[in-house]
């Protein structure tokens, strides 16, 4: 079970790094992000901070939504 949690954490990190590096979020990124978050039992402080950064980036225009 712990391995599953680690793979979810790794996937979440990968998706977030890609979003921040290209400053875009695709539908696929959004789907991966949501499915990973919903499959986790809880978020640690770092994950919560990164998710907040995504929302702030979207709100401010730093991150663009693309199809």
Secondary structure as UniProt FT lines:
FT   HELIX           2..22
FT   STRAND          24..25
FT   HELIX           27..39
FT   HELIX           45..60
FT   STRAND          64..65
//
